[in-house]
Amino acid sequence: MYLHLGKNVVVMYSDIVAVCDLDNSSHSYITRKYLADAEKKGQVVNVCDDLPKSFVVCEASDGSQIVYLSQLASSTLLKRTNTLSFE
């Protein structure tokens, strides 16, 4: 199964590590540092035209991480999975 993040970008459910609300999680110093480090490493992909509302952390099969910035709310992304958990 795939999740559409915006701008014709889709990721496999199995690659998703976390779906986070950018407003709530960016209050934490640790999250801001993680996103800044990912940006420096070139691991951030912006898939929105407007201000991002969420970010999705994915892990590729080689172990590398990619952080997608999406203009869709984290609740919308979770609703697109037809379930509120990955269990």
C-alpha positions, 0 to 999 in steps of 0.5 A: 500500500502507498500513501500520497504525500502531495506533488505526485509523491507516494511512499510505501506504508512499510517505509514510514517511520513517523508522521508528525504534525509540524506545529506541535512537534517543532516546539521541541528542541530535539525535533528542531535539531533533527530536522536541521541535521536532516536538512544539512545532510540533504535528506529533506524533500519538500513536497508542498507549494505552501507552508508545510503542516506535517513531516513524514520520516521514511527509511529506505531499504538501505537504511537511509532516512528521508524526511518529506515535508507535506502541506497536508495535515498529519490527521489527513495523512493518517485518514488516507491510510484508512486506519489510525494505526499501523498495527 
